[in-house]
Amino acid sequence: MSPVQAASRRWAFLTNHAQVLVCIADEPGVRLRDISERVGITERAAQRIVAELAAAGYITPKRVGRRNTYEVHPDLPLPDAVAQKQNIGDLLAVLVSPA
């Protein structure tokens, strides 16, 4: 295992909130179960993070049949002091594959 691989098992550049947001932006109809598997968190933690992102206005959940789909609001600023001049769309432009 390389030093980079070993370090990445201990910490990550992106918070769980950012990783969940990337999952949603990449696939707006993603299930909480799939988010939890991709991010490496419990389904309950994924549900809490999605609720926090919605409460902060970064996403809007919409019910479609038996599932939720999410709308991301890319114009909102990043909540970090260092990156306040950037918005969610700037982050997602780097991290999400174009459709």
Protein Blocks (a to p, Z undefined) as FASTA:
>chain_A
ZZklmmmmmpcfbdfklmmmmmmmmmmmbcfklmmmmnopafklmmmmmmmmmmnopacc
ddehjbccddddfkbccfbfklmmpcfklmmmmmpccZZ
